[in-house]
Amino acid sequence: MNRILLIAQREFLAYAKTVGFWLSLLAFPIFAVLGGAVPLLMRGADPVRAVVLIEEGPAATGLAAAVKNVLDADTQRQAERAREAAEKAARSSGAPPGAAESAIASMTRARVRFIDAPADLSTAAPGPAQDAVVRRYLTDATPKEQRLDAVVFLTRTPEGPAARVWAARATDDTVEDFVRRALRDENRDTVLREAGIDAAVVERVDAFRPEINVFSPRSASGGEVSFKDRLPGIIGLAFSFILWSLIITGASILLNSVMEEKSNKILEVLLSSASATEILAGKVLGVAMLTLSVLVVWGGIGAVGLITAAPSVAGDVAAVLMTNGLIFYFIGYIVGGYLMYAVLFAAIGAFCETPRDAQTLMGPIMMVLVVPLLVVQMALVNPDAPAVKFLSWVPFFTPFLMSARAPSGPPMIEIIGTMAGMFAVALLMVWLAGRAFRAGALSDVKLSWKSFGQAISGGGR
Protein backbone atom coordinates (compact mmCIF):
# COMPACT_ATOMS: atom_id res chain seq x y z
CA MET A 1 0.00 0.00 0.00
CA ASN A 2 2.88 2.34 0.78
CA ARG A 3 4.31 1.85 -2.74
CA ILE A 4 0.91 2.64 -4.28
CA LEU A 5 0.71 5.90 -2.32
CA LEU A 6 4.27 6.84 -3.27
CA ILE A 7 3.52 6.27 -6.97
CA ALA A 8 0.25 8.21 -6.61
CA GLN A 9 2.12 11.09 -4.93
CA ARG A 10 4.73 11.08 -7.69
CA GLU A 11 2.05 11.11 -10.39
CA PHE A 12 0.13 13.90 -8.68
CA LEU A 13 3.14 16.14 -8.10
CA ALA A 14 4.46 15.58 -11.63
CA TYR A 15 1.52 17.63 -12.91
CA ALA A 16 0.62 19.74 -9.85
CA LYS A 17 4.06 21.37 -9.80
CA THR A 18 3.84 22.58 -13.38
CA VAL A 19 2.81 26.11 -14.26
CA GLY A 20 0.58 24.84 -17.07
CA PHE A 21 -1.57 22.87 -14.63
CA TRP A 22 -2.41 25.93 -12.54
CA LEU A 23 -2.94 28.07 -15.60
CA SER A 24 -5.40 25.54 -17.04
CA LEU A 25 -7.01 25.17 -13.61
CA LEU A 26 -7.75 28.87 -13.36
CA ALA A 27 -8.42 29.34 -17.07
CA PHE A 28 -11.68 27.37 -17.08
CA PRO A 29 -13.51 29.52 -14.49
CA ILE A 30 -12.18 32.68 -16.09
CA PHE A 31 -13.28 31.67 -19.57
CA ALA A 32 -16.60 30.36 -18.21
CA VAL A 33 -17.31 33.80 -16.76
CA LEU A 34 -16.11 35.47 -19.93
CA GLY A 35 -18.29 33.14 -21.98
CA GLY A 36 -21.34 34.50 -20.21
CA ALA A 37 -20.12 38.07 -20.04
CA VAL A 38 -18.77 38.44 -23.57
CA PRO A 39 -22.21 38.40 -25.28
CA LEU A 40 -23.40 41.09 -22.87
CA LEU A 41 -20.22 43.11 -23.39
CA MET A 42 -20.52 42.75 -27.15
CA ARG A 43 -24.13 43.82 -27.03
CA GLY A 44 -23.20 46.83 -24.90
CA ALA A 45 -20.28 47.70 -27.17
CA ASP A 46 -22.30 47.26 -30.36
CA PRO A 47 -22.83 50.80 -31.66
CA VAL A 48 -26.28 52.22 -32.26
CA ARG A 49 -26.46 52.75 -35.99
CA ALA A 50 -27.53 56.17 -37.25
CA VAL A 51 -29.92 55.53 -40.13
CA VAL A 52 -31.68 57.85 -42.54
CA LEU A 53 -34.93 56.82 -44.23
CA ILE A 54 -35.80 58.38 -47.58
CA GLU A 55 -39.07 57.67 -49.40
CA GLU A 56 -38.65 57.60 -53.17
CA GLY A 57 -41.76 58.96 -54.85
CA PRO A 58 -45.36 59.43 -53.73
CA ALA A 59 -45.98 55.68 -53.91
CA ALA A 60 -43.58 55.15 -51.01
CA THR A 61 -45.45 57.51 -48.68
CA GLY A 62 -45.97 55.92 -45.29
CA LEU A 63 -43.16 53.37 -45.54
CA ALA A 64 -40.78 55.37 -43.32
CA ALA A 65 -43.43 55.66 -40.61
CA ALA A 66 -44.12 51.92 -40.88
CA VAL A 67 -40.44 51.09 -40.41
CA LYS A 68 -40.21 53.40 -37.38
CA ASN A 69 -43.33 51.83 -35.88
CA VAL A 70 -41.70 48.40 -36.09
CA LEU A 71 -38.70 49.71 -34.14
CA ASP A 72 -40.98 51.15 -31.44
CA ALA A 73 -42.92 47.90 -31.21
CA ASP A 74 -39.69 45.87 -30.96
CA THR A 75 -38.41 48.10 -28.16
CA GLN A 76 -41.65 47.76 -26.25
CA ARG A 77 -41.72 43.96 -26.61
CA GLN A 78 -38.09 43.66 -25.51
CA ALA A 79 -38.78 45.82 -22.47
CA GLU A 80 -41.74 43.65 -21.45
CA ARG A 81 -39.81 40.39 -21.88
CA ALA A 82 -36.74 41.79 -20.14
CA ARG A 83 -38.84 42.97 -17.22
CA GLU A 84 -40.48 39.56 -16.84
CA ALA A 85 -37.13 37.76 -17.00
CA ALA A 86 -35.41 40.19 -14.63
CA GLU A 87 -38.22 40.06 -12.08
CA LYS A 88 -38.26 36.25 -12.22
CA ALA A 89 -34.49 36.14 -11.70
CA ALA A 90 -34.77 38.63 -8.84
CA ARG A 91 -37.41 36.52 -7.12
CA SER A 92 -35.35 33.32 -7.42
CA SER A 93 -32.18 35.00 -6.14
CA GLY A 94 -33.84 36.99 -3.38
CA ALA A 95 -32.63 40.31 -4.81
CA PRO A 96 -34.72 43.48 -4.30
CA PRO A 97 -37.10 44.33 -7.18
CA GLY A 98 -35.20 47.52 -8.03
CA ALA A 99 -32.10 45.50 -8.88
CA ALA A 100 -33.76 44.43 -12.13
CA GLU A 101 -33.89 47.93 -13.61
CA SER A 102 -30.27 48.00 -14.82
CA ALA A 103 -30.67 44.59 -16.43
CA ILE A 104 -33.85 45.74 -18.18
CA ALA A 105 -32.09 48.81 -19.54
CA SER A 106 -29.19 46.78 -20.93
CA MET A 107 -31.49 44.22 -22.57
CA THR A 108 -33.70 46.81 -24.33
CA ARG A 109 -30.97 48.85 -25.93
CA ALA A 110 -31.94 49.49 -29.57
CA ARG A 111 -29.39 48.77 -32.28
CA VAL A 112 -30.85 51.31 -34.72
CA ARG A 113 -31.87 54.95 -34.39
CA PHE A 114 -33.49 56.98 -37.14
CA ILE A 115 -32.44 60.58 -37.79
CA ASP A 116 -33.61 63.23 -40.21
CA ALA A 117 -31.93 63.31 -43.59
CA PRO A 118 -29.37 66.08 -44.10
CA ALA A 119 -30.60 68.83 -46.41
CA ASP A 120 -28.17 68.11 -49.23
CA LEU A 121 -29.08 64.42 -49.15
CA SER A 122 -32.84 64.92 -49.17
CA THR A 123 -32.66 67.42 -52.04
CA ALA A 124 -30.13 65.54 -54.17
CA ALA A 125 -31.48 64.38 -57.52
CA PRO A 126 -31.83 60.61 -57.83
CA GLY A 127 -28.98 58.99 -59.69
CA PRO A 128 -25.19 59.46 -59.63
CA ALA A 129 -25.43 62.83 -57.81
CA GLN A 130 -27.46 61.34 -54.99
CA ASP A 131 -25.16 58.30 -54.75
CA ALA A 132 -22.16 60.60 -54.44
CA VAL A 133 -23.75 62.41 -51.47
CA VAL A 134 -24.60 59.09 -49.84
CA ARG A 135 -21.02 57.85 -50.21
CA ARG A 136 -19.73 61.03 -48.63
CA TYR A 137 -21.93 60.60 -45.53
CA LEU A 138 -20.93 56.95 -45.15
CA THR A 139 -17.17 57.48 -45.38
CA ASP A 140 -14.42 59.49 -43.71
CA ALA A 141 -15.13 62.37 -46.09
CA THR A 142 -17.71 63.53 -43.51
CA PRO A 143 -16.77 64.51 -39.90
CA LYS A 144 -17.38 61.69 -37.45
CA GLU A 145 -20.19 63.46 -35.58
CA GLN A 146 -22.13 63.92 -38.85
CA ARG A 147 -21.35 60.54 -40.35
CA LEU A 148 -24.15 58.03 -41.03
CA ASP A 149 -24.14 54.25 -40.68
CA ALA A 150 -26.77 53.55 -43.30
CA VAL A 151 -29.10 55.28 -45.76
CA VAL A 152 -32.28 53.45 -46.74
CA PHE A 153 -34.26 54.36 -49.86
CA LEU A 154 -37.82 53.09 -49.61
CA THR A 155 -40.06 52.49 -52.60
CA ARG A 156 -43.03 50.47 -53.73
CA THR A 157 -43.02 47.99 -56.61
CA PRO A 158 -45.93 46.02 -58.12
CA GLU A 159 -44.85 43.13 -55.91
CA GLY A 160 -44.80 45.19 -52.71
CA PRO A 161 -42.51 47.41 -50.61
CA ALA A 162 -38.80 47.38 -51.48
CA ALA A 163 -35.63 49.17 -50.40
CA ARG A 164 -32.06 50.01 -51.33
CA VAL A 165 -29.75 50.00 -48.33
CA TRP A 166 -26.43 51.82 -48.36
CA ALA A 167 -24.31 50.67 -45.41
CA ALA A 168 -21.05 52.15 -44.15
CA ARG A 169 -19.66 48.63 -43.67
CA ALA A 170 -20.23 46.01 -46.33
CA THR A 171 -20.29 43.20 -43.73
CA ASP A 172 -22.84 44.85 -41.43
CA ASP A 173 -26.29 43.45 -42.25
CA THR A 174 -28.07 44.72 -39.13
CA VAL A 175 -29.96 47.50 -40.91
CA GLU A 176 -30.64 45.29 -43.92
CA ASP A 177 -32.25 42.58 -41.76
CA PHE A 178 -34.31 45.09 -39.80
CA VAL A 179 -35.63 46.87 -42.89
CA ARG A 180 -36.45 43.57 -44.59
CA ARG A 181 -38.52 42.47 -41.60
CA ALA A 182 -40.23 45.85 -41.29
CA LEU A 183 -41.24 45.89 -44.98
CA ARG A 184 -42.46 42.30 -44.71
CA ASP A 185 -44.72 43.32 -41.82
CA GLU A 186 -45.93 46.37 -43.76
CA ASN A 187 -46.75 44.21 -46.77
CA ARG A 188 -48.63 41.77 -44.54
CA ASP A 189 -50.68 44.60 -43.05
CA THR A 190 -51.47 45.95 -46.52
CA VAL A 191 -52.64 42.57 -47.76
CA LEU A 192 -54.80 42.11 -44.67
CA ARG A 193 -56.39 45.54 -45.07
CA GLU A 194 -57.20 44.84 -48.71
CA ALA A 195 -58.81 41.58 -47.63
CA GLY A 196 -60.93 43.43 -45.08
CA ILE A 197 -59.04 42.06 -42.06
CA ASP A 198 -57.90 44.38 -39.29
CA ALA A 199 -54.12 44.06 -38.95
CA ALA A 200 -54.34 44.94 -35.25
CA VAL A 201 -56.40 41.80 -34.68
CA VAL A 202 -53.73 39.67 -36.30
CA GLU A 203 -51.01 41.36 -34.23
CA ARG A 204 -52.93 40.67 -31.03
CA VAL A 205 -53.29 37.04 -32.03
CA ASP A 206 -49.57 36.76 -32.82
CA ALA A 207 -48.60 38.51 -29.59
CA PHE A 208 -50.69 36.23 -27.38
CA ARG A 209 -48.59 34.14 -25.00
CA PRO A 210 -50.76 31.71 -23.03
CA GLU A 211 -49.99 31.33 -19.33
CA ILE A 212 -49.45 27.65 -18.63
CA ASN A 213 -49.04 26.16 -15.16
CA VAL A 214 -47.71 22.62 -14.93
CA PHE A 215 -48.87 20.29 -12.15
CA SER A 216 -47.66 16.87 -11.11
CA PRO A 217 -48.40 14.57 -8.16
CA ARG A 218 -44.64 14.01 -7.90
CA SER A 219 -43.84 17.68 -7.39
CA ALA A 220 -42.54 18.85 -4.00
CA SER A 221 -45.89 20.45 -3.19
CA GLY A 222 -47.95 17.67 -4.72
CA GLY A 223 -49.36 20.21 -7.17
CA GLU A 224 -47.71 22.90 -9.27
CA VAL A 225 -44.29 22.11 -10.70
CA SER A 226 -41.58 24.62 -9.82
CA PHE A 227 -37.93 25.08 -10.72
CA LYS A 228 -37.02 23.14 -7.58
CA ASP A 229 -38.83 20.09 -9.00
CA ARG A 230 -36.79 20.26 -12.20
CA LEU A 231 -33.53 20.87 -10.34
CA PRO A 232 -32.78 17.18 -9.54
CA GLY A 233 -32.81 16.28 -13.24
CA ILE A 234 -30.54 19.21 -14.05
CA ILE A 235 -28.11 18.14 -11.31
CA GLY A 236 -28.12 14.55 -12.56
CA LEU A 237 -27.38 15.71 -16.09
CA ALA A 238 -24.58 17.91 -14.74
CA PHE A 239 -22.97 14.98 -12.92
CA SER A 240 -23.09 12.90 -16.10
CA PHE A 241 -21.18 15.58 -17.98
CA ILE A 242 -18.77 16.01 -15.06
CA LEU A 243 -17.94 12.31 -15.20
CA TRP A 244 -17.52 12.50 -18.97
CA SER A 245 -15.12 15.42 -18.56
CA LEU A 246 -13.18 13.58 -15.84
CA ILE A 247 -12.72 10.58 -18.07
CA ILE A 248 -11.61 12.60 -21.06
CA THR A 249 -9.12 14.68 -19.08
CA GLY A 250 -7.91 12.19 -16.45
CA ALA A 251 -7.75 9.13 -18.67
CA SER A 252 -5.94 11.10 -21.35
CA ILE A 253 -3.36 12.18 -18.79
CA LEU A 254 -2.89 8.54 -17.80
CA LEU A 255 -2.49 7.44 -21.41
CA ASN A 256 0.14 10.08 -22.16
CA SER A 257 1.96 9.51 -18.86
CA VAL A 258 2.29 5.76 -19.32
CA MET A 259 3.25 6.15 -22.97
CA GLU A 260 5.96 8.69 -22.13
CA GLU A 261 7.39 6.61 -19.28
CA LYS A 262 7.48 3.52 -21.45
CA SER A 263 9.37 5.29 -24.22
CA ASN A 264 11.87 6.62 -21.63
CA LYS A 265 12.26 3.16 -20.01
CA ILE A 266 11.02 4.55 -16.69
CA LEU A 267 8.34 1.87 -16.43
CA GLU A 268 10.97 -0.85 -16.46
CA VAL A 269 12.70 0.83 -13.50
CA LEU A 270 9.41 1.11 -11.61
CA LEU A 271 8.59 -2.53 -12.27
CA SER A 272 11.84 -3.53 -10.61
CA SER A 273 10.63 -2.10 -7.29
CA ALA A 274 6.83 -2.47 -7.47
CA SER A 275 4.34 -4.83 -9.08
CA ALA A 276 2.39 -3.93 -12.19
CA THR A 277 -0.82 -3.79 -10.16
CA GLU A 278 0.73 -1.39 -7.64
CA ILE A 279 2.04 0.87 -10.39
CA LEU A 280 -1.30 0.84 -12.18
CA ALA A 281 -3.22 1.53 -8.96
CA GLY A 282 -0.81 4.28 -7.96
CA LYS A 283 -1.07 6.02 -11.33
CA VAL A 284 -4.86 5.81 -11.36
CA LEU A 285 -5.02 7.13 -7.79
CA GLY A 286 -2.58 9.95 -8.52
CA VAL A 287 -4.45 11.18 -11.57
CA ALA A 288 -7.74 10.79 -9.67
CA MET A 289 -6.34 13.08 -6.96
CA LEU A 290 -5.32 15.53 -9.67
CA THR A 291 -8.76 15.65 -11.27
CA LEU A 292 -10.36 15.78 -7.83
CA SER A 293 -8.28 18.86 -7.04
CA VAL A 294 -9.55 20.47 -10.21
CA LEU A 295 -13.14 19.61 -9.30
CA VAL A 296 -12.74 20.99 -5.78
CA VAL A 297 -11.40 24.30 -7.10
CA TRP A 298 -14.01 24.62 -9.84
CA GLY A 299 -16.80 23.45 -7.52
CA GLY A 300 -15.71 25.89 -4.82
CA ILE A 301 -15.69 28.81 -7.22
CA GLY A 302 -19.08 27.79 -8.60
CA ALA A 303 -20.55 27.31 -5.11
CA VAL A 304 -19.36 30.70 -3.92
CA GLY A 305 -20.73 32.33 -7.04
CA LEU A 306 -24.10 30.57 -6.69
CA ILE A 307 -24.41 31.36 -2.98
CA THR A 308 -23.59 35.00 -3.68
CA ALA A 309 -25.82 35.44 -6.73
CA ALA A 310 -28.73 33.12 -5.88
CA PRO A 311 -28.69 31.90 -2.26
CA SER A 312 -32.14 30.34 -2.51
CA VAL A 313 -31.09 28.24 -5.53
CA ALA A 314 -27.91 27.20 -3.69
CA GLY A 315 -30.04 26.01 -0.78
CA ASP A 316 -32.25 24.02 -3.14
CA VAL A 317 -29.20 22.37 -4.74
CA ALA A 318 -27.87 21.34 -1.32
CA ALA A 319 -31.30 19.97 -0.33
CA VAL A 320 -31.55 17.93 -3.54
CA LEU A 321 -28.10 16.42 -3.09
CA MET A 322 -28.90 15.30 0.46
CA THR A 323 -32.36 13.96 -0.35
CA ASN A 324 -32.40 10.14 -0.17
CA GLY A 325 -28.60 10.08 -0.20
CA LEU A 326 -28.48 11.21 -3.83
CA ILE A 327 -24.96 12.61 -3.44
CA PHE A 328 -23.68 9.15 -2.48
CA TYR A 329 -25.19 7.61 -5.62
CA PHE A 330 -23.41 10.23 -7.70
CA ILE A 331 -20.10 9.59 -5.95
CA GLY A 332 -20.45 5.82 -6.41
CA TYR A 333 -21.17 6.07 -10.13
CA ILE A 334 -18.36 8.58 -10.66
CA VAL A 335 -15.82 6.38 -8.85
CA GLY A 336 -16.86 3.22 -10.69
CA GLY A 337 -17.02 4.89 -14.10
CA TYR A 338 -13.70 6.65 -13.69
CA LEU A 339 -12.00 3.43 -12.53
CA MET A 340 -13.24 1.45 -15.54
CA TYR A 341 -12.01 3.89 -18.14
CA ALA A 342 -8.83 4.97 -16.31
CA VAL A 343 -7.32 1.49 -16.10
CA LEU A 344 -8.30 0.87 -19.73
CA PHE A 345 -6.44 3.95 -20.90
CA ALA A 346 -3.42 3.10 -18.74
CA ALA A 347 -3.23 -0.43 -20.17
CA ILE A 348 -3.51 0.87 -23.73
CA GLY A 349 -0.78 3.43 -23.04
CA ALA A 350 1.60 0.60 -22.09
CA PHE A 351 1.40 -0.71 -25.67
CA CYS A 352 1.87 2.68 -27.37
CA GLU A 353 5.25 4.04 -28.40
CA THR A 354 4.20 7.31 -30.06
CA PRO A 355 1.23 9.74 -29.91
CA ARG A 356 0.20 8.46 -33.34
CA ASP A 357 -0.29 4.97 -31.90
CA ALA A 358 -2.49 6.42 -29.15
CA GLN A 359 -4.54 8.56 -31.52
CA THR A 360 -5.57 5.54 -33.58
CA LEU A 361 -7.08 4.03 -30.43
CA MET A 362 -8.93 7.15 -29.31
CA GLY A 363 -11.46 6.90 -32.15
CA PRO A 364 -13.19 3.65 -31.05
CA ILE A 365 -13.14 4.69 -27.39
CA MET A 366 -14.63 8.10 -28.19
CA MET A 367 -17.41 6.38 -30.15
CA VAL A 368 -18.24 4.40 -27.01
CA LEU A 369 -18.21 7.58 -24.93
CA VAL A 370 -20.46 9.43 -27.37
CA VAL A 371 -23.33 6.94 -26.93
CA PRO A 372 -24.21 7.93 -23.33
CA LEU A 373 -24.02 11.61 -24.27
CA LEU A 374 -26.75 11.02 -26.86
CA VAL A 375 -28.93 8.91 -24.56
CA VAL A 376 -28.49 10.92 -21.36
CA GLN A 377 -30.70 13.72 -22.69
CA MET A 378 -33.47 11.19 -23.23
CA ALA A 379 -32.90 9.96 -19.68
CA LEU A 380 -33.59 13.46 -18.40
CA VAL A 381 -36.97 13.68 -20.15
CA ASN A 382 -38.06 10.03 -19.96
CA PRO A 383 -35.87 8.13 -17.47
CA ASP A 384 -38.03 5.01 -17.71
CA ALA A 385 -37.84 4.64 -21.48
CA PRO A 386 -37.03 1.00 -22.41
CA ALA A 387 -33.90 1.96 -24.35
CA VAL A 388 -32.60 4.06 -21.45
CA LYS A 389 -33.30 1.32 -18.90
CA PHE A 390 -31.63 -1.32 -21.09
CA LEU A 391 -28.50 0.75 -21.72
CA SER A 392 -28.30 1.59 -18.01
CA TRP A 393 -27.39 -2.06 -17.39
CA VAL A 394 -24.44 -1.90 -19.82
CA PRO A 395 -21.52 -1.26 -17.41
CA PHE A 396 -19.67 1.12 -19.74
CA PHE A 397 -22.80 3.29 -20.00
CA THR A 398 -24.08 2.76 -16.44
CA PRO A 399 -22.33 5.64 -14.63
CA PHE A 400 -23.53 8.24 -17.14
CA LEU A 401 -27.14 7.10 -17.52
CA MET A 402 -27.75 6.18 -13.90
CA SER A 403 -26.41 9.54 -12.74
CA ALA A 404 -29.07 11.14 -14.93
CA ARG A 405 -31.77 8.68 -13.83
CA ALA A 406 -31.02 8.59 -10.09
CA PRO A 407 -32.89 11.86 -9.27
CA SER A 408 -36.09 10.43 -10.79
CA GLY A 409 -36.16 7.67 -8.17
CA PRO A 410 -35.61 4.43 -10.14
CA PRO A 411 -36.33 1.14 -8.33
CA MET A 412 -33.70 0.25 -5.72
CA ILE A 413 -33.06 -3.03 -7.51
CA GLU A 414 -31.88 -1.08 -10.55
CA ILE A 415 -29.58 1.13 -8.49
CA ILE A 416 -28.07 -1.80 -6.60
CA GLY A 417 -27.91 -4.03 -9.67
CA THR A 418 -26.35 -1.50 -12.03
CA MET A 419 -23.85 -0.33 -9.40
CA ALA A 420 -22.87 -3.92 -8.57
CA GLY A 421 -22.45 -4.76 -12.23
CA MET A 422 -20.42 -1.60 -12.82
CA PHE A 423 -18.01 -2.30 -9.95
CA ALA A 424 -17.73 -5.96 -10.93
CA VAL A 425 -16.67 -4.94 -14.42
CA ALA A 426 -14.40 -2.25 -12.94
CA LEU A 427 -12.59 -4.85 -10.81
CA LEU A 428 -12.36 -7.17 -13.80
CA MET A 429 -10.91 -4.30 -15.81
CA VAL A 430 -8.33 -3.70 -13.08
CA TRP A 431 -7.25 -7.35 -13.21
CA LEU A 432 -7.14 -7.51 -17.00
CA ALA A 433 -5.49 -4.10 -17.29
CA GLY A 434 -2.86 -5.11 -14.73
CA ARG A 435 -1.81 -8.11 -16.81
CA ALA A 436 -1.88 -6.13 -20.05
CA PHE A 437 -0.04 -3.25 -18.39
CA ARG A 438 2.85 -5.45 -17.29
CA ALA A 439 3.11 -7.20 -20.67
CA GLY A 440 2.99 -3.92 -22.59
CA ALA A 441 5.48 -2.16 -20.32
CA LEU A 442 8.10 -4.91 -20.71
CA SER A 443 7.81 -5.40 -24.47
CA ASP A 444 8.10 -3.40 -27.65
CA VAL A 445 5.08 -5.08 -29.21
CA LYS A 446 2.42 -2.64 -30.43
CA LEU A 447 -1.18 -3.09 -29.41
CA SER A 448 -3.16 -5.58 -31.48
CA TRP A 449 -5.87 -8.10 -30.74
CA LYS A 450 -3.26 -10.85 -30.67
CA SER A 451 -0.81 -9.06 -28.36
CA PHE A 452 -3.61 -7.88 -26.07
CA GLY A 453 -5.05 -11.39 -25.85
CA GLN A 454 -1.64 -12.88 -25.09
CA ALA A 455 -1.06 -10.29 -22.39
CA ILE A 456 -4.37 -11.06 -20.68
CA SER A 457 -3.88 -14.82 -20.89
CA GLY A 458 -0.34 -14.54 -19.57
CA GLY A 459 1.32 -15.52 -22.83
CA GLY A 460 2.82 -12.08 -23.29
CA ARG A 461 5.02 -12.30 -20.20
N, C-alpha and C positions, 0 to 999 in steps of 0.2 A: 504493500500500500504506500509505503514511503517513496518508493521509486516512481510510482504513478503520480504522486503529488509533485515530486521534483520535476518530472517531465512536463506536467501541466503548468507548473510555475515557469519553467523555461519557455514553453510555448506562448504563455500569456505575456511575459515580459518582452519576448522577441518582437511583439507588435506594439505593446503598450508603451514602450520606451521611444518609439519612433515619432517624429514630428507629424508625419502624414496621418497617423492614426488619430491624433487629437484634432488635426485640421478637419479630417472627414467627420469626426464625431461632432464637432461644433458646426460644421457646414450644413448638415441636414436641417437642424432647427432654424438656422439663419435663412436658408433658402426656402424653407417651408413658410416662414413669416413673409419673406419677400414674395413668394408665390401668391399669397393672398393680398399683399399690399400693392404689388406692382400694377394689377388691373385698376385699382383705385387711384394710384398715383398717375397712371397713364391717362385715366379719364379726367383727373384734375388738371393734368398738364396739356391735355388736348385743347388747342385754341378754339375759341368761338369764331366761326367763320363769318366774315362780313359779306353779305350777299345783296346784290341789287336785282330787283325784278323789273323787267320791262315788257309791257304788253305790245305786241306787234300788230297794229291794225285794230279797227273797231270790233272785229270778230273775236278778238282775244279779251275783250272787256270782261272783267270779273274774275279772270284766272289768277291774278296776283292776290286778290282778296281771299280766294279759295285756298291758295297755297299757305297764306298766313294763318288762316283759320285752322288748317291741319296742324301747324306748329303749336298754336295755342291749345288745341285739343290734346296733342301729345304731352305737352307740359303739364296739363291738368291731370291727365291719366297717370303720368309718372309720379306726380306729387301724391295722389291718392294711394297708389300701390306702395310707394316708399313709406308713407305714413303708417299704413297697415303693417308693413314688414318691420319698421322700426319700433312701433308700439308693441308688437308681438315679441320682438327680441328683448325689449326693455322689461316686459312682464316676466319672461323666462329667466332673465339675469338678475332681477330684483332692482334694476336701475330706476331712478326717478323718471317720470314721464318727460320732463324737459330735456333729458339727455338725448332724446331722439331727434331734436330739431336740427342739430348739425348734420346728422346722417341724412335727414330728409333733404336738406339744402344741397348736399354733395351729390345725391342721387338724382336730382331734378334739374341739374345744370344743362341748359340747352346747348347744342353743338352748332346751331345756326342762329344768326340774328339778321334781320332784314333792315336795310337802311335806304334812304331816298337816293335816287340816282343823281350823280353830279350833273350840273346844267349842261356841260359840253357833251356828256354822254347821252342824255335824254334828247338833245336837239340834233345830234349827229345824224346825217342821212344814212339810211340803210345801205350796206355794201362795204367796199374797201375802206371808206372814210370812218365808218362806225367801228369796223374791226380794228383799225389803227388806234382809236381812242380806247377801246377795250383792252388791247394789248398793253397800252401805256399804264392803265390803272392796275393791271395784274402783274406788272414787273417792277424792277427797281427804278424805272424811269419816273415813278411817282414817289414822293416822300412817304415814309413808312406809315405815318399817322393818317394818310389819305388813301393808302393802298387798299384794294379790294381782294377778297379771296375767290369770289366767283361772280359772274354776271349771267343771269338767266333771261333768255328771250322767250316769251310765251306766245303761242299762236294756236289757232284752231285749224284743223284739216278736216276733210270730209269724214275721216275715220274717227276723229275725236281730238282732244287737246294734245299738244305736242310742245317740245321745248328744245332750244339750243343752249347748252351749258358751256360757258367759258370758265375754266378753272385755273387758278394760279399754279397749281401743281398737277401734272398730268396723272399722277398715281393716286390722287385724292378723289375718291368717288363718293364722299359723304353727301355733298350737295346733289350730285346726280341721283343717288338712291332716294333721297328725300323728295326731290321734285317728281321723280317717277311715281312714287307712291301717292303723292298729293294729287297729281293729275289723274291717276287711276281712280282715286276716290271721287274726284270731281266728275269724271266721266260716268262713274256708277250713279252718282246722284242725278246727273242729267238724264240718263236712261230711265231711272226710276220715276222722275218727274214726268217725262214724256209718256210713261205707261200709267200715269195717274196714281203712283204710289208715293206716299210721303217719305222722303229720305230720312227724316228724323225718326220715324217709326223703325226703319231698318237699323239705324244706328243704335237705338235703344235695345233692339233685339240682340245685336252683335255685342253690345256692352254688358249684357246681363251675365252675371257670374253667380250661379246658384250657391247658396250656403248649404253645405252638406256636413252633417254630424254623423260620425261613425260610432256604432255601439257594438259591444261584444261581451258575452257572459264571462270571458276570460280576462277582461280588463281588470285593472287594479280596483276600480270602484264597482265592478260588476255591471257597468253601464257604458258610459261614453268612453271612447278610446282617446287617450292623450299621448303626448310625446313620451311620457314615462313608460307607457305600455309598449312602444316601438323601440325603446332604448335597448332592451336585452338583445334583440335581433341585430341591432347596429353594433353592439359590443361583440357579439359572437362573430360577426363578419370581420370586425377589426382584428380579433385574435387570429382568425384564419389567415389574414394577410400578413400579420406580424410573424406567424410561423413560417409562411412562405418566404418572407424577407430574411428571416434567420437562416433558413436552409440555403438560400441563394448566396448570402454573404459568408456565413460560417463554414458551410461545406466547401465553398470555393477556396476559402483560406486554407482549409485542410488539404485540399487537392494540390494546391500550389506549394504548400509547405512540404508535404511528403515528396512531391516530385523534385523539388529543389534539393532536399536533403539526400535523396537517392542519387541524383546526378553528382553531388559533391562527396559521396561515399560516407556521409555522416550517419546514415541509417545503419550501416554495417558496424560502426563504432558503438552506436547505441545498443544494437542487438548483442554485443559482446558483454554488456553489463545489465541488461534487462530483457525480459521475454517480449515476444511480439505482441502478446495481449496487453502487457503493461505499457508498452510504448503506444499502442493504439488507444488504450483507455486514457493515458495521460494526455495525448494530443487532443482527443475529443473533449476531455474535461477542460483543457487549457483554452481551446477555442470557444467552448461553451461559456467559460468565465469572461472571455473577451466580449462576446456578443451580449452576455448578460450585463456587462458594464455599460455597453452602448444603450441597452434598453432602459437601464436604471436612469442614465442621464437624460435620455429623450423623454422617458415617462415622467421624470421629475419636472422637467421644463414644461411638459404638457399639462401636468397636474397643477402646477403653480399658475400657469396661464388660465386654466379652466376655473380654478377656485377664485382667481382675481376677477375674471370677466363674467363668469356665470356661476356663482356659488350654489344656486339651487340645482343646476344641472350636475355639478360636481357631487352634490349630496345624493342625487338620484343614481349616478354611476356607481358610487360606493355601495348604496343599498342593493343595487342589482347584483353586483359582484358577490356580496355576502349572502344573498338569498339562496337557500338550499345548497350552500356550499359550491356555488357556480364557479368561483375563482379556482377551487381545487380541481374541478374538471378541466378547466382551461390549462392549468399547470401540468396536469397529467398528460393531456394530449400533446402539449408542446414538448415535454420531455421525451415522450415516446417517439413522436414524429421526428424530432431533431436527431435522436440517437440512431434511428433507422437510416436516415439519409447521410448522416455524418460519417458513420463507419463505412458506408458504401463508397463515398467519395475518397476516403482515406485509402481504402483497399485498391481502388482504381488508380490513385496517384502513385502507388508503389509499382505499378506496371508501366508508368509513363516516363519517358526520357526527356521529352520536349513539350512545350506548350501546344504544338501542333497535334501531338498524340492525345493530349487532354481535350482539345477542342472537338476532335472527332467523336468523343464520347459524350460531350455535353448535349448534343442534339437529341439523342434518344431519351436521356434523363429529363431534359426540359419538356419533351412531349408528354412524359408522364406527369410532370408537375403542372402542366397547363390544364389537364383534365379537371382537377378539383377547382381550379379558378373558374372554369366555365360552369361547373355544377353548383358551386357554393352560392351563387346568386339565386338559383332555383331553390336551394335549401332555405334561404332567408324568407322567400315568399310562400313556399309550400314544403315545409320540412318533412312531411309525411308522404311525399310523392314516392311511388314504387322505385323509380330509378335512383332517387337520392338515398332511400333506405338500403337498397341493394349495394350501391357503391360505398356506403358507409361501412360495410363489413369487409371491404377490400383494405387490408392493412396499410397499403401505401397511400390510400386516400382517406383513411379513417380520421387522422388528426385534423385535417382541414374541414371535412364535412361535419364531423361530430362537434367541433367547436362552434360551427354555425347553427347546428341543430340543438345543442344542449340548452340554450335559453328557452326553447319552446316546450321543454319538459318531455322528452321522449321516454318511453318505458325504461325502467331501471335495468331490465334484462338486456336492452340494447346498449346502454352505457357500460354495464359491467362486461358484456360479451365483446363489444368492439374494443374496449380498452385492454381486456385480457388478450384478445387476438393480436392487437397491435404490439403489446409488450412481448408476447411470445415470438412474434416475427422479429422484433427488435433484438431480442437475445439470440435468436438464430442468426441474425445478420452479424452480430458481434462475433459469434463463433466462426462463421464462414469467413467474415472479413479478416479475422485474426490469422487464419490459415493462409488466406490469399495474400495478406499483408506481408507475412514472413517470406513466403515464396517469391513474391514480387520484389521485395527489398534485397534479397540475396541473389537475384539472377538478372540477366540483361535481356530476358525474353519479354517482348512486347505483349500487351494484352490481346488475347484472342479467346474464342470459346474453348479451344483445346488447352491453352495454358491456364486459363481460369479454372477449368474443370480439374486439371491435374493438381493445381494448388489446393483446391478444396478437398480433393480425395487424398491428399498427402503425397501424390506422385511427383509434385514439383519441388520437393525438399531436396 
